[in-house]
Amino acid sequence: MGKLVAIAKLENTFDRGIVEQGYGDAGAIRTTSVEVVVNTATAMLMLPETVVERLGLETRRRAIVVDADGSREIRSVAGPVTVEICGRSACTSCIVGPPMGVASVGRSVLLELDLISGGLRPGLYPRHPDYPILRL
């Protein structure tokens, strides 16, 4: 079974807010698109340090990150970043990964966007075509 990947459009959420308040030019919003590995075993979005720097995201805090092999390390958490996948968007924070690392999207973002995979359709897709179905 191959890995599931998607294209994520990323945007500096603070930049968007400044423009929406009338204090900036829409061309100044820092954006990029990256291929992300869908990993439901992880909790958060992880972006390579180079992508975080390109977007101008600020470090908000630090956290202990546990890898699949059980090893632990302290990593920065940056944001806020707006993530759009399959036409749905959410504002979140991200773990800052190694500079040339792989971007990955975890459960929290997939749940907020209400994106699922498997079943009869290949790839990642919205559960409902018009709106996310969010559990309270």
N, C-alpha and C positions, 0 to 999 in steps of 0.2 A: 504494500500500500504506500503510495507516494505522499509527500507532505502537501498540505493545503496552503496555498499562498493567495494573497489578494493585493490589490493596489490600494494604498491609503493616501488620500490627499490630506496634508497637514498644514495647519495655519497657526500662527502666533495669535492666541486669543486676545491678548492685551492690544496688539496692533489693530485688530478688528474693532475693539471697543473705542479706541481713540478716533478712528475714522467715523464710526457711527455717531460719536458725540460731536462731530464736525470739526475736529482739531487736526485732521491729517488727510493725506491724499490716499486713495485706495491703492495706488501703485506702490505705496510704502509698506503694505501688508506683506510680511515675510511668509512665503508659502513654499511648499515642495511636495512632490509625490514620491513615495517609496514603496517597494515591494515588502510586504510583511508576511511572516510565517504565522499561521493561525495555530495557537498553542493553548488549548483549553486546560492544560495542566498548570498554567501560570495565571497569576491574578491580574497583572497590569500590562500596560503598553510598555515596551522597551524599545528605545531608539538609540542608535549609535551616537557617540559623542559628537561626531562631525555633523550629523543632522540636527542635533540639539543646538549646536553653535550656529549653524546656518539659519535656523529659525529665531535665534536670539532669545531662547528660553532661559529663564533664571532658575537657579537652584533654589528650591523652596525648603528642603530638609534633606536629611540623610537617613538611610534605612539599611538594615541587615537583609541581604538577599541570599536565599538558599537555592543553590543550583540543583539540577536533577540528580547529581551524584552525592548530594548532601553537604557539599562544601559551602562555606559561608563567607561572605565578604560585605564590606560596607560600600554602598553606592549612593550617589546623589539621586535625588528625585527632583525633577524640573517641571516647569509648566507655568501657566496653563497652556495646553495645546488643544486645538480643535481637530478632531479626527473624522474624516468622512470615508466610509466604506459602503459600497453598494447603494450610494445615494442617500445614506443616513449619516447624521453627524452627531457628535457628542463632545463635550468639553471635559478634559481629564488631565491628569499629571502623567509623567512617564519616568521610568527608571532610566538613568543614563548608562548606556552600555559602552563597551570598548569602542574606540574610534572607528575601526573598520568592521565592527560586529554586524550581526544580522538583526534587523528590526523584527519584532514579534508583537502580536496582539493577544491579550489574554482574556479571561472570562469576564472581568468587570466591563470592558468595552463592548464585548460581544453581547452581553446581557442588556446593556443600555441601548444598543442599536437594535436589539432583538434579531440578531443574525444567527442562522443555523446552517448546519452542513449535514450531508448524508441523505438518507432516504432515496427517493427515486431520481432526484436532481443532483447532478454533480456540482461541486464547488460550494461556495458560501452564498447565501441568499436570505432576504427578509422573510420572516415567518408570515407576515401579513403584507399585502402589496402597498397599502396606503399608510399605515401607522404602526409604530412599535407596540407590542403588547407587553406592558410592564407589570410585574407582580408587586403588590404593596406589602 
